[in-house]
Amino acid sequence: MPFSPSDAWLQGLGAAFVQLAAGEFAAAVRGTHTSPVRALGKWLIDALPTPLIDVAIALLRRGDKPAIAIALTLFSLGVPAMAATAGTATLMAALLLSGLLGLYALWRRTELSRTTAATLGLVGTAAGMLGVFFGAEASFAIGFAAAGLALVIRRVRQRRRAEPVRLPRPQAPLGSPPGSASLEIPGLSELITPVDRFFVTDVTFPAPSVVLRQWRLVVRGMVEHPLSLTLDELLSLPSREIDAVLMCVHNPVGGPFVGNARWQGVLLRDLLVRAGAATEADHVRLHSVDGFSAGISLSLLGDGFEPMLVYAMNGTPLTRAHGAPVRVLVPGIHGYDANIKWLASVEVMRFSEAIDYAERKGWPRRPSRMAPNSRIDVPNHSALLAPGRQIVAGVAWSPPHGVAKVELRIDGGPWQVCALATALGPSAWVQWQAPWDATPGRHTLETRTWGREGVQAELAAAPYPDGARGYHRIAVDVQSTRTPQRRQVCWWLASDARARGLLAWRGITAWRRHRPHRG
């Protein structure tokens, strides 16, 4: 039906809103979080050049996925709204194109059946086309109703899916951390990072929802006895606990994408023995339910690295965001390289035949090992302190062999050895502290960690290709005439913006320098 130019954009906006809301509603009814617009987000992540993704992560940090969601939503609403000003036929064409793009993105998602993908895509497309004839007010009313119902359905399904998982007792349970392992210093990172504050990064959009009673772990490839284990069967196998650091390869020096947790699960080597892995196999490819893949060289097992298939974190079953029901943990290897979430299968094979997601995106095939690292938590960068005795404190890690010592340097002077708390284990982080007699003025504080196999690198480097490098360095003011502050906001904001921009630039130059020579 024709409509006047004055309200054309509103008509198009309403139709587009119905299209988005209907897609969310259909996804909720089908029991998935993957709606057409969210599937477009995953497609965008896969399609964007990896250097551009690295720049976005450097600049936006935790805001990368919200930025994608906002951009896609504005695009999905804005294009039909603008197209409507050119007439009904143009609006219909824009809605049809948007719907077909969503359908294609859904079709690519391996965790969705073809029937589900087609249903979600066609429902959204049809709703948008019908919205043209509803009128703007009716379209918005229907859209809000559909979005509200989708939210209610998802919450109801989430409660129903909250199937109780009874964790087995590990073979050698770890005791409670000793009091000497935790320094009671305000502002210092907790010894064990709470699950709800543990960082979440991945390349999926959104996180898959796995039905526990339908999930199977498949072990296949170069094995004598292929396995297909239910979650109960996996839980019945001998398990162990480990306190270990997990860090994203994109974590900048001193950054937030690192945490320390107590994990429980089954050793990968035990599963390989159970399946009868061939002696000529030298690699394991791990597959997620959403199609992501990563690999582990079996040679790592001889270097002190011990991959685990974990199903519990800090004494509770894994959450959806952290990879439920089962994820892989390889202490000492960056998260992107092997620590896959939502595990579906383990494929035993030859390294020469393995091409994984990270390699297709331009990252090196070799595993990216965590280097010795430390972070200053107290005081904050840009803090305003009073003269006199101050405590500098933080955390340090060097998995899987452990931290040997941590050192602190003030204003480029001599290194002083810091006092370490009791370590929970070689793969966990350890808290450290050092006294400092603060004098008036601006001061620079630096820290470095010695691992069992070397010292933290001084030269700053981007996350690509082996993880960020360099000393964590902060600056603080010491004054007697002003009230102490945890952070001087303007200074902190300017420094943070500069650090993000510098990290993004280093990432670009690193890709230019290393990409042609990756191996």
N, C-alpha and C positions, 0 to 999 in steps of 0.2 A: 504494500500500500504506500502511496506517496505521502511524504510529510514535509513540512515547511523547513527551510534552511535554518530557521532560528532554533528549532528543537531537534534538528537532525543528529547532531553530535550526542545529545542525550539519549535519543533512540538507539543509536549504535552502541553507546556505553551500556545501556540496559541489556541489549541482546548479548553483548560480550560477557556481561556479568552473569547472566543466566547460563551461558556456555561454561564458564569456569565453575560456577556453583554446582551445575549438573554433573560435571566431571568428578568433583569431590564427593558428591552424594553417591554416584554410581560406584566409586572406589570404596567408599565406606560400606555399602551394601555387599560388595564382593569380598570384603574383608581384607583390603589392602590399603596402604597409605600412598600407593603410587597412582596418582591421578594424572590426567594428560599433561597439565602444566608442570607437575613435579617431574614427570618423565622427560619433559623438555629440558629441565635443569640438568639431569644426568647426561642427556645427549650433548648439551652445551659443554659440560665438564670434559667429556670424552673428545669433543671436537676441537676445543680451543688449543692453540699451540702451548706446549708445556712451559716455555719461558714466560708467556703471558700469565699463566696460572701462578707461577712462582712470584711474579711481580704483584699480582692481586693478593696473594697470601702475605707477602711482605708488607704491603700497604694496609691491608684490611684486617689481618690476623683472624680473630674469631668472627669477623663480620663478612667473610667471603661468601658463605652460603646465603645469609640473609640478603646480601646485595644481589645475588643471582635471583633469589625469590622475588625481591622487589622489582628488579628489572624485567623479569618475565611477566609478572602481573601487570605492570604498567604497559608493557608491549602488547599483551593480550587484550587489554582494555582499550588502549589508546589507538591502535591501528584500526579496529572496527569503528571507533568513534569518529576518527578522521575520515575514514572511507564513507561513512554515512552522509557526510556533507556533499558527496558527489552523486548521491542517489541510492535508491534501494538495491539496484543490481550490483553496484560496487560494494555495498555493505554485505550483501549475500556472498559475494566472491571472497571478501576478506574473512568472513566467518568460516566459509568452507575451507579456505587455505589454512586458517588457524586450526580447524578441527583435524584436517588431514596431517598437519605437522605433529599434532598431539598423538594421532593414531600411529604414525610411523615411529615416534619416540617410544610409545607403549610397546609396539611390536618388537623393539630391540631389547626389551627387558626380559632377561632369561628366567627371572623368578615368576613371571606371569605366563599363564597358559595362553595359547592363541585365542581361545574363546573369550577369556577375560580381557585381553588387550583389545580385541575387536569390540566387545561390548562397551567398554569404557570410552573408547574413541568415538564410536558411533552415537552413543547417548549424548555425549557432550556436543558433538557436531549438530545433531538433530535439535537439541534444546536451543542452541544458538540461532539456528535458522528459524525455528518457531518463534523465538523471542522477538524477531523483527515485526511479527504481526500482533504481538501481545500489547504493545504500547509501552512507553517508558516506565510508568508507574507500576503496571502489572509485572513487567520484567524484573524490576527491583524487588518487588514483594515476593515473587516466586524465587528469585535468587537468594534472598535472605532466608527464606523458609528452607530451601534446599541445603544451604550452608549450615544452618542451625541443626537440621536433622542429621547431616553428616557428622557434626560434632557429637551429637547425642549417641548415634550408632557406634561411633568409634570408641567412646567411653564405655558403653555397655559391652562391646566386644572385648575391650581391654580387660575389663573385670572378669569376663568369662574365660579369657585366655590365660589368666593368672593361675595357671596350673601349678600346684605345689610341687617343688622339686626338693626331694630329701637328699641332702648332700651326704656322701659316704664319709666315714672316718678315714683320713689318710693313714698310710702305713706308718709314718713317723711324724706325728703332728708337731708343729712348731709351737712352742710355748708362748706365753704373753711376752712382749718385748720387755727387757729389763729396764728399770728406772734410769739406769746410766746411759741408755740409748737415746733418751730424749732430753734436750736442753730446754728448760723452762724460760724461754726468752720471748717476750711479746713480739709478734711480727715474723717470727721464724717459721718456715714451712713445717707442717706437721710431719712426724716421722712416717706415718701411714696416711696417704692422701685419701680422704673420704671419697666414696664412689660418686656422690653428687657434685664433687668439685674436681674430679679427675678429668683431664682434658679429653675432648672428643674431636678427632679429625678423621676424615675418610673421603673417598671420591664418589660415594654413592649419594643419591638424592631422590627420595628420602631413605632412611634406614629401613631395611626389610623387616617385615613381621613374620616370624617363623612359628608355625603351629607345631608344638613339641611332639604331639602324638604322630605327626606325619613326617617328622624329620628323620633322616637317616645319614649316617656317616659312612661313606663308601671309600674303601681302600682298594685301588686297582692299579693296572699297569704291569710292571715287571715283577709280579708276585706269583707264588705258587697257589695261594689260597686267598682269592679276593674276599673282602669283608664287606658286610652291610650291617652296621650296628645301629640299634635304636639308642635313644638317650639313656634309657635304663640299663641297657647292656654296656654302654660305655661307663656309666657310673659304677657298675659292678666290678670293673677292672681295678687293679691296684693303683692307687693314686698317691701323689706327694704334694707337699706345699713348698712354696718358695717366696721369699721376699725379694722383689725385683723392681727395678726402674724400667719404665717404658717411656720412650721419647720419640716424637715425630721427627722425621728427617728435616722438616722445615722449621724446626725450633731454632730461633735466633739465640745467640749467646746471651744467657740470662733471661731467656724467654719463658712463656707459660706452658708450652706444649710438652711437659714432662711431669711425671708423677711416680710415686712409689707405692706399691700395693702388695698385699699378700694374696698370692694366686694358688689355686688348687686345680690339679688336672692329671692327665695321663702322659707319660713320656712317649714321644713319638717313636723312639727306638723300640719300645715295648710293642707298639702296634706293628712296626715293620717286622719284628721277629715273629709275631703272631701270624702275619700274613705271608711270611716266607719271602722276603724281598730278595731279588736276584743279586748275586755278588757283583755282577758287572754294572749294576745300577749305581749311579753316582749323584743323583739329583731327585728331589721330590718337588712336584708342582702341587700347589694348594689352590683349590677352587672354592669360591664363595657362592652362596645361593644367588647372588645378583650378577654373576658372571665375572667378577674380578678374580684375577689369579696372581699368585706370587710364588717364588721358589726358594728352596733351601738346598744348598750344596751339602751332601752327606759328609764331606770332608770337615765341615764345621764340628761334627760330633767328636772328632779327634783333637780339636783345638780348644776344648773346654766349653763350647756352646752346647746347650742342652734344650732343644725345642720341646715344648709341651703343648698338648691340646687341653686348654683350660676351660672350666665351666663354672668356676667360682672366683669371686674377687672380694677380699676382705671378709670372708666367711659367709657370703651370700651368693646365690646364683647370679650369673651375669645378667645385666639389664640389656634391653634391646639396643640402646645406644652403644654399649660396649661389646656387642657381638653375640648376644644370646642366640642359641643355647651354648655354642662352643666357638672359641676362637683359638688362634695359635699365639703362643708367646715364645720368643727366642731372646732371652736376656743377653744384652750386648749388641743386638742388631736393631737398627732403626725400624720404626713401625711400618714404614712404607714397603720395606723390602721383603718381609716374611711374616709379620705379625697380623695375619689376615683375620678379619672378623666374619661372623656368620658362616662358619666353615661348612662345606657340603661334601667335599671329597679330597682324598689324598692320592695323587698319581705318582707312582714310582717309575722313574725313567732315566734316560741319559741326558746329561746337561746339553749336549749338542742339539737335542731335539726340542728343547724348552725355549719358548718365547712367551714372556709374561707381559702383563699390563704395563708395568713400569718400563720395561725395555721398549715396548712399542711407543711409549711416550718420550723416549729419548734418554732414560736413565741408564747407568751402567748395569751390566749383567752381574758383576761381582757384588756380593753382599756389602752393604754399607755399615761398617762397624762403628759403634759408639766410641769416641775417644774420651780420655779423661776430661772431666768437666766439673766446674764449680760455679756457684751463683751466690752473690751477696744479697741476702734478704733484709738484713738490718745493718745500717740504716737504709732508708730508701734513697734512690737517686734524687737529688735536689732538696734533701732534708736540711733543716736549719737546726743546728745543735748548739748546746751550751759548752763552753770550754771545760776541760777536765776529763776525767776518766769516762770513756765510752766503750761499749761492747759492739764489736763487729761480728756478725754471725751469718751463717748460710748453710747450704747443703752442697755435697760433692758426691760424684759417682764415677765409677770406672768399671762397669760390668764387662765380662763375667768374672774377672779376676780380683777386683776389689781396689779400694783406695789405700795407697801407702801413706801419703801425707798431703796436707793442704797448707798453702802459704799465702800470706797477705803482704801487700806492698803499699806504702803510703807515699804519694808524691814522687814516684819513681825511685825511692830509696831502696835500702836492702830488704830482701825478703825475710819475713819472720814466720816461723812455724806456728800453726794454729793448733789449738787443743781439739781433739776429736772425741765425740761421744762414742759409746760402744756401738760397733757395726752390727747390724742384724744379719749380714751375710755379704759375700763378695759381689752379689748382683744388686744389692740394695743401695740406696743413697745413705750417706752418713751426715749427721749434723756436725758443724764445727763452730768454733768461736775464738776470738782473739781480743785482748784488751788494747785500747788505743788512748793515749794521752792527747786529747784534741786541743790544738792551739788555735787562736783566732785566725780567720782567713778562709779562703776556699781551698779545698783539698781533694785530691784524686785518690781513690782506693781501688786496688786491683787484687784479684785472687787467681790462683792457679792450683791445679791438682796434679799430684804425682800418682800414676797408677802403677801396677806391678810390672808393666811393660813399657813405661815411658811417661813423659810429662805432657801436660796440656800445651797445645800449640799456641804461640804468641801471635803469629801473623793472622789477621782477620781474613775470613773466607766466607763465601756464600754457602747456603745449604747444598746447592748443586756443585759437585756430584757426590760428595762424601759426608754431608752434614756441615753445619756452620762451625767455624773455628775461631779462636782468639780468646783473649782473657776477658772475663766480665769486669767491666770498669764502671764505677760510678763517681759522681762528684757531689760534695756536700759543702755547706757553709757553716762555719763556726763563729758565733757572735755572742757576746755577753750582754748586749744592749737590747736584744729582741727576744720575744717569747719563742721557745723551740717549736718547730713545726715538723710533722712527719713528711710533708712534701710542700714545696713552693710551687703552686699550681701552674703559673705562667711559665716558669722555667721548665717544669716537668713536661708540659704540653709541647713547648718548642723543641725540647731535646728528643721527645718521643717521635715527633713528626720528622725530625732530621734523621733519627736512627732508622725509621721505616724507609725513608727515601734512599738512604745510603745502602740499606740491605737490598732494596729493589734494584738499584744500580749495580751493585756487586753481582746480583743474580744474573742480570743481563750480560755483563762482561764475562761471567763464568761460563755461561752457555756459549758465548762466542769463542771462548778459549778452549773449552774442553769437548764440546759436542763432536767436532770432526774426529776426535781421537779416542772416543769412548770404546771400551772393549769389554 
